[in-house]
Amino acid sequence: MADARLISEHWGAGDVFSKIYAAMLEAGIDPSRVTVDQLAPVDHFHARGFPATRDLADALPIGEDERILDIGCGVGGPARYLAQRFGCRVDGIDITAPFVEAANKLTDLVGLEDRVTIQIADGQSLPFVDAQFDGGYSQHVTMNVADRDRFFAEAFRVLKPGAFFALTEHGLGPTGDPHHPVPWSQDGAGAFLVPPSETVQSLSKAGFSRIGVTDTGQDYLDAYRSAIAAAGRGELPAFGVHILLGETADEKVRNAARNIEEHRTHPVQIICRKPAA
Ligand SMILES: C[S@@+](CC[C@H](N)C(=O)[O-])C[C@H]1O[C@@H](n2cnc3c(N)ncnc32)[C@H](O)[C@@H]1O
């Protein structure tokens, strides 16, 4: 699939694990004793980073030993955090091979390999049989998904009746035409933003109900502004998410903020349910 290759090359150029490992050493973190908390500044690879995952987790009904699916799990920070916090098991899938490799190596480093399993797959075609998971989520992935109906139908298929599904993303704002580069696209290629109302329709078409939408724009904007200010003062930490954003990291973050300010994007968190049988 042409889109899949383009998107994975955008996200995962080079040896991602070595980049993270080198940054750990530079930050004075001992990789042989690293903890889930210490990895958090890098491995929650989405707007607002770890605080956004924590806030989402606060809203999710996850029980011990439940099986949860992370679609587009990146380098696996959210999966490891949920596994540690709730004692659940998390299966992650991601389209970007260097992220999957890094995710599994990081999971081994923190000793969570019996609870977190990550493999290469496309969220538009999940490698799981029906009704396997007690809940699923997808943080900042759908900006790159060409066929949302199929993506949500696949999530619906593998969830058990009554399971939750959560997603966070940058929807398309009323002004449209986002500035590039942004974290999910260098020049607009591989970007498929739609207004939140269309995402809700697509979720509903897949069968989801009780769809709750929260506007996260101001929270993201505040986080982007503080990252921009820290970069301006030359105070970005050695171990931070910018190491995964490549050479145009500063520009991507500035554009992500400006797109929200100009209502070109509309960030949201959405939580819904597969109806109980
Ligand atoms: C911004 S990162 C978010 C990673 C992770 N969800 C997190 O929050 O830390 C976006 C991720 O979506 C993945 N992705 C994009 N399209 C995908 C698809 N169709 N199926 C699976 N993963 C996808 C990318 O490879 C990348 O790892």
The ligand as a MOL file (V3000), in Angstrom:
LIG
                    3D

  0  0  0     0  0            999 V3000
M  V30 BEGIN CTAB
M  V30 COUNTS 27 29 0 0 0
M  V30 BEGIN ATOM
M  V30 1 C 1.9650 10.6150 16.5820 0
M  V30 2 S 2.4580 8.9460 16.5520 0 CHG=1
M  V30 3 C 1.5400 8.3470 17.9540 0
M  V30 4 C 2.1290 7.1240 18.5500 0
M  V30 5 C 1.4100 6.6100 19.8030 0
M  V30 6 N -0.0010 6.4360 19.5630 0
M  V30 7 C 1.6180 7.5400 20.9600 0
M  V30 8 O 0.6530 8.2410 21.2860 0
M  V30 9 O 2.6990 7.5660 21.5580 0 CHG=-1
M  V30 10 C 1.4820 8.3150 15.1880 0
M  V30 11 C 1.6710 6.8290 14.9700 0
M  V30 12 O 0.6390 6.3290 14.1140 0
M  V30 13 C 1.2030 5.2940 13.3430 0
M  V30 14 N 0.2830 5.0320 12.2130 0
M  V30 15 C -0.1110 5.8930 11.2450 0
M  V30 16 N -0.9920 5.2980 10.4240 0
M  V30 17 C -1.1720 4.0250 10.8920 0
M  V30 18 C -1.9740 2.9250 10.4900 0
M  V30 19 N -2.7710 2.9800 9.4130 0
M  V30 20 N -1.9110 1.7980 11.2070 0
M  V30 21 C -1.0960 1.6960 12.2910 0
M  V30 22 N -0.3040 2.7060 12.7160 0
M  V30 23 C -0.3590 3.8580 12.0340 0
M  V30 24 C 2.5660 5.8470 12.9790 0
M  V30 25 O 3.4350 4.8530 12.5290 0
M  V30 26 C 2.9960 6.4650 14.2950 0
M  V30 27 O 3.6580 5.5320 15.1150 0
M  V30 END ATOM
M  V30 BEGIN BOND
M  V30 1 1 1 2
M  V30 2 1 2 3
M  V30 3 1 2 10
M  V30 4 1 3 4
M  V30 5 1 4 5
M  V30 6 1 5 6
M  V30 7 1 5 7
M  V30 8 2 7 8
M  V30 9 1 7 9
M  V30 10 1 10 11
M  V30 11 1 11 12
M  V30 12 1 11 26
M  V30 13 1 12 13
M  V30 14 1 13 14
M  V30 15 1 13 24
M  V30 16 1 14 15
M  V30 17 1 14 23
M  V30 18 2 15 16
M  V30 19 1 16 17
M  V30 20 1 17 18
M  V30 21 2 17 23
M  V30 22 1 18 19
M  V30 23 2 18 20
M  V30 24 1 20 21
M  V30 25 2 21 22
M  V30 26 1 22 23
M  V30 27 1 24 25
M  V30 28 1 24 26
M  V30 29 1 26 27
M  V30 END BOND
M  V30 END CTAB
M  END
